[in-house]
Amino acid sequence: MKINLNNAVKYFFPNPSLEMVYYEAIANSIDAGATEIDIQISIEALSKPETFAIEISDNGNGFIDRNFEKFSNLLESEEKDHKGVGRLVFINYFKGIDIYSIFEGKKRIFELTGTFDGENEIIENVNETNKTVLTFKQYKKEKIKSYDYVRPSSIKRSILTHFYPLLYSYKVDNKNLKITVSLVAKEPNLLYEFYTDKQEIIVSQIPNLELVTFDAEGIDLFEKFDLYYSVQANQSKESATITALCVDGRTLPMDILSKEGIPIGYEIIFLLYSNLFTGKVNASRQELNMDEGELKAVKRLFGEKVAEILNAKIPDIQETNNKMTLSLIERYPHLNGFFETNSVGLIDRALSLELAQKKFFNAQKEVLDAAEITDEVYEKSLALSSRVLTEYVLYRNVIIEKLRKTDKKSSEADIHNLIVPMRSKLSNENFHNDLFTNNAWLLDDKYMSYTTILSDKDMGEVLDNIIIESEISEKSSRRPDLAIIFSNDPTEEKKVDVVIVELKKLGIGLAKKEEVTSQLRQRARKLLLHFPDKIQRIWFYGIVDFDDEFKVSLLEDDYIELFSCGTVFYKEQPIIIDLETKAQIPVGLYVLSFDAFLKDAEARNSTFLNLLKAEMKTSI
């Protein structure tokens, strides 16, 4: 029965890697008893895949009649750890493979294509030593996805990873095997380490492995795991890592330890053996057919043992991880207790933070979804509340840092949006989201109880009605840079308090600075007229660039200087809007420097943060 090989390759190898071409050719050579395998790659440049060619030769027994018969019949294999489909990956990548094999004084010649039916030519009386050569021609894909598929150093590492169990067994049995990988690159690219190169694998030179045996706890009562490993310092600037399951004589890489997880200059090998894996690899040898729960348990036990060995062999790992954890706790104290303490290798800062945040979220969810408030849930909710508060105080630090980075080139709008987003509307109904948007605490924490009304419609109308004459005469007739914060909705019957922040660019002259206090009073009158009988108090904050002349001007106008980390002047100014009744509304006028605005907020926030950090360290 003939099989369409082009269709068969799609069935058995739905997503094959180009590296599998090398793997399958090497496996065939080893099966044929080869002691020398030579892989020669040539390509002009990675961007020219049409020039890609491979020649793989060995000194094995070759295509004797029995071997050729097996090769010609799909799925035929005499050994349980062979699938009989590996050769299909060749025609997934190449239109044809020219093959000749010298054996027993004969030479067999044939071409493997998608329509191969076993046709071959035999030449008798050949006086040459055994040799088999596979020449891969006419690369079928539009591109080669990675330099790793053609770079000898990368291919060597992949071959070692894939065949380490077999290669190590050769070493133990004192068998000879040498694999050579060479590349001829006509257009080198040093940036990607792509150049003519030659690498060798000699089994007698691979590291000796130590063995530790442990129970398959939680998976099988009777089975055990054998972990063969090597942890060696080398002279290389790079680190080499192999962590894999050993199945049917080959490996399945398992993501236990990342390349960044070990200090530079170490060669790490961890190979996990177990009868649990036997016969459970799929036809393409790319996946292990195990229950998902079992596979997770295997990965957990594997990772725990690897971490234990690495901490013993490389003490620097534990010391570095302790420093990293302390750094994370210092930066994110609300996540203290959620950071991983049993990391495999060096801690990945970004990953550790991500996992801690997920744990924190899950803990919050558990408390919020609790059916009843038991003592345990109550205690947990108190601890989480402290963490949430810390998270909020840390968020404030982020806003302060953004303010610190503003300079003379920054616009008033940049600062405006850090206080409250321009033309937004915040309300108590959406408390949590608005809490991380309304930054009125930069002025005073008491204003966090205020509701901000800055919707497009309402804000436009308010601004139009509080623009003063000096602004109307300006060329742009633009609206002033104001943040207006109401303690409640001014359209309702209840009276409200108002906070208004006015921003002035750095570097303006004294006359413009003196205009600020006058503009604040004028704006107060206009706002009172716009919302008659609705406003009971107004707090004005003018953020201005200070100098000695301006300070003198404020003192002459009866402003008093307040305690601050910068410069702050204050004056209580009654505003009269009705000449007949002479009714007055008290207005508090604050004129402050940008330093005061920033540093006072920072000082208040650091008090909360230091208190929370100390408490969390004590409780945890």
Buried (B, 14 or more C-beta within 10 A) or exposed (E): EEBEBEEBBEEBBEEBBBBBBBBBBBBBBBBBEBBBBBBBBBBBBBEEBEBBBBBBBBBBBBBBEEBBEBBBEBEEBEEEBBBBBBBBBBBBBBEBBBBBBBBEEBBBEBBBBBEBEEEBEEEEEBEEEBBBBBBBBEBEEEEBEBBBBBBBBBBBBBBBBBBBBBBBEBBEEEEEBBBBBBBBBEEBEEEEBBBEBEBEBEBEEBBEBEEEEBEBEEBBEEEBBBBBBBBEEEEEEEBBBBBBBBBBBBBBBBEBBBEBBBBEBBBBBBBBBBEBBEEBBEBBBBEBEBEEEBBEBBBBBBBBBBBBBBBEBBEEBBEBBEEBBEEBBEEBBBBBBBBBEEBBBBBBBEEBBEBBBEBBEEBBEEBEEBEEEEEEBEEBBEBBEBBBEBBBBBBBBEBBEBBEEBEEEBEBEBBBBBBBBBEBBBEEEEEEEBBEEBBBBBBBEEBBEBBBBBBEEBBEEBBEEBBBEEBEEEEEEEBBBBBBBBBBBBEEEEBBBBBBBBBBEBEBEEEBBBBBBEBBBBBBBBBBEBBEEBBEBBBBBBBBBBBEEBBEBBEEBEBEEEEBBBBBBBBEBEBEBEEEEEEEBEBBBBBBBBBBBBBBBBEBBBEBBEEBBEEBEEEE
